[in-house]
Amino acid sequence: MKFKFPKEYEKDLEKSIRIYEEVEKTHKGLGKLALFEVLSDIANRCVLVIGCSGTGKSAISNVIHDRVNRSKLKIDAVTVSGLRRIAKVLNFNTCTVIVDDLSKGQTEYSQIATVSVFSSLCYSHEITKFTGQLELQILGFHGSAIINLQPLLLRKIARLPEFETDIKNKTIRYYHLHFPTEENINPPSISLTWKYLDNFNLKFEDGVTKHNYYRFAFENFRYQHDKARAKEHLIAYLNASAWLNERETITKADTWLIYQISKNFRIEPYIMIKDNLEGRRKIDPNILPILSSIATWKTPKIKDLMFRFGLKKTRLYEIIRELTDYVLLVKNKGIVIPTKETKQLLKEIGEW
């Protein structure tokens, strides 16, 4: 579904619109992701970009890396001990870290450590470890981390005790639902660069915090964070939106934009399932791929899904039968159709 900017907000969101439209011109379905990553970079957040293989995550993180206007670091994964090698780059510095594909991390330990380390650094600005084998201290770090990963890796991370106690509130999870509908081997383009905020205390235009869009955006963040952290992250993104568009005042246009691009946070309760009020989260790694297929093609063909995911027809049928809350199989037409609930969910998050 094409992202539409209201005419009344076009002047306030000129640069945001430019980024979105430049990417959409050559890579349909990736404009919103590109804009979200730019704002995340300015807001100095640690973002987990979760999406299936081949959905364009790397294409966008690569173009963001190319346009970053400060120190930058591109890695596959890092352990706590491995941080010693890059500590000089991070210590008392502002920096953008790009993890193109977390699955390239050689071990499960390094994959999990990467998320844990950068969620702490981006949020707390420091990390200190003094053990018998390790002395490490990084202070004064102010930067962002954009980490691309697939649903299977999210399942590993979400089942950790550390996810609930540490990672959950310090990271932003962005669920990217679009497969490319037109093949384009050339990378997307963003022609502008952006500046960074020294602090996140821009003034609010009168009445902005009482506007419905502010309240709706806050609700989106509440799907991922407790109240205090939700407000903190929301204000950081509102500041980033105003700053990207060369304003020192947060307006209603910013609340509209952040509300729109954070709608997919509402997917999280469907992706991360808990059997009890207190306990570990479980993830069915098939939910995000099927939602992505429905969001992209509405009624995808069985044959196309077989090629897309590299599955035999019998196994694909088995998976679809396990997902009857989301999709139904129409054998005589060779297609999969969304349930009423799935269609409603995708409409709610702006993907239908």
PEJO-V129485 format. One record per residue. N is the residue number from 1. SS is DSSP state (H for helix, E for strand, C for the rest). PHI is phi in whole degrees, 0 to 359 (none if undefined). Layout:
BEGIN
N,SS,PHI  N,SS,PHI
END
This chain:
BEGIN
1,C,none  2,C,290  3,C,281  4,C,249  5,C,266  6,C,299  7,H,303  8,H,293  9,H,251  10,C,300  11,C,294  12,C,289  13,C,243  14,H,303  15,H,287  16,H,299  17,H,297  18,H,297  19,H,298  20,H,301  21,H,289  22,H,297  23,H,287  24,H,297  25,H,300  26,H,246  27,C,224  28,C,298  29,C,92  30,C,250  31,H,297  32,H,292  33,H,297  34,H,299  35,H,296  36,H,297  37,H,291  38,H,300  39,H,296  40,H,295  41,H,295  42,H,295  43,H,282  44,C,58  45,C,258  46,E,263  47,E,244  48,E,263  49,E,266  50,E,255  51,C,194  52,C,292  53,C,298  54,C,85  55,C,262  56,C,98  57,H,300  58,H,293  59,H,302  60,H,285  61,H,296  62,H,293  63,H,289  64,H,297  65,H,304  66,H,294  67,H,263  68,C,300  69,C,249  70,C,202  71,E,304  72,E,215  73,E,217  74,E,243  75,E,223  76,C,269  77,C,190  78,C,207  79,C,262  80,C,300  81,H,294  82,H,292  83,H,298  84,H,302  85,H,288  86,C,244  87,H,301  88,H,296  89,H,289  90,H,265  91,C,292  92,C,48  93,C,219  94,E,252  95,E,205  96,E,252  97,E,253  98,E,243  99,E,250  100,C,298  101,C,206  102,H,298  103,H,294  104,H,287  105,C,299  106,C,292  107,C,232  108,H,298  109,H,299  110,H,292  111,H,296  112,H,292  113,H,298  114,H,300  115,H,294  116,H,297  117,H,295  118,H,281  119,H,295  120,H,288  121,H,296  122,H,291  123,H,272  124,H,265  125,C,72  126,C,201  127,E,209  128,E,226  129,E,223  130,E,232  131,C,231  132,C,298  133,C,255  134,C,216  135,E,235  136,E,216  137,E,214  138,E,239  139,C,234  140,C,64  141,C,278  142,E,229  143,E,190  144,E,242  145,E,220  146,E,248  147,E,241  148,E,271  149,E,207  150,C,260  151,H,306  152,H,298  153,H,287  154,H,299  155,H,299  156,H,296  157,H,288  158,H,291  159,C,274  160,C,285  161,H,302  162,H,295  163,H,298  164,H,291  165,H,275  166,H,226  167,H,287  168,H,306  169,H,279  170,H,264  171,E,246  172,E,251  173,E,254  174,E,252  175,E,265  176,C,267  177,C,250  178,C,249  179,C,276  180,C,292  181,C,263  182,C,225  183,C,289  184,C,215  185,C,281  186,C,279  187,C,287  188,C,293  189,C,232  190,C,234  191,C,274  192,C,254  193,C,247  194,C,221  195,C,261  196,C,243  197,C,278  198,C,279  199,C,210  200,C,246  201,C,233  202,C,294  203,E,283  204,E,268  205,C,298  206,C,307  207,C,86  208,H,297  209,H,288  210,H,260  211,C,284  212,H,301  213,H,297  214,H,296  215,H,295  216,H,295  217,H,296  218,H,300  219,H,299  220,H,301  221,H,293  222,H,294  223,C,292  224,C,244  225,C,226  226,C,289  227,H,302  228,H,296  229,H,290  230,H,301  231,H,295  232,H,298  233,H,295  234,H,301  235,H,296  236,H,298  237,H,289  238,H,296  239,H,299  240,H,298  241,H,297  242,H,297  243,H,292  244,H,303  245,C,267  246,C,60  247,C,234  248,C,252  249,E,230  250,E,278  251,C,245  252,H,299  253,H,300  254,H,294  255,H,294  256,H,298  257,H,296  258,H,293  259,H,301  260,H,294  261,H,278  262,C,257  263,H,302  264,H,287  265,H,300  266,H,291  267,H,286  268,H,307  269,H,297  270,H,277  271,H,280  272,E,257  273,E,250  274,C,239  275,C,280  276,C,227  277,C,300  278,C,244  279,C,154  280,C,288  281,C,269  282,E,244  283,E,232  284,C,270  285,H,291  286,H,272  287,H,292  288,H,295  289,H,300  290,H,287  291,H,295  292,H,296  293,H,295  294,H,292  295,H,297  296,H,276  297,H,244  298,C,68  299,C,230  300,C,296  301,E,279  302,H,303  303,H,299  304,H,294  305,H,292  306,H,300  307,H,290  308,H,299  309,H,254  310,C,64  311,C,241  312,C,287  313,H,300  314,H,297  315,H,290  316,H,298  317,H,300  318,H,299  319,H,295  320,H,297  321,H,294  322,C,277  323,C,241  324,C,292  325,C,289  326,C,246  327,E,219  328,E,233  329,E,266  330,E,247  331,H,297  332,H,293  333,H,253  334,C,66  335,E,226  336,E,244  337,E,239  338,E,284  339,C,285  340,H,302  341,H,293  342,H,295  343,H,298  344,H,295  345,H,298  346,H,294  347,H,295  348,H,298  349,C,262  350,C,77  351,C,244  352,C,231
END
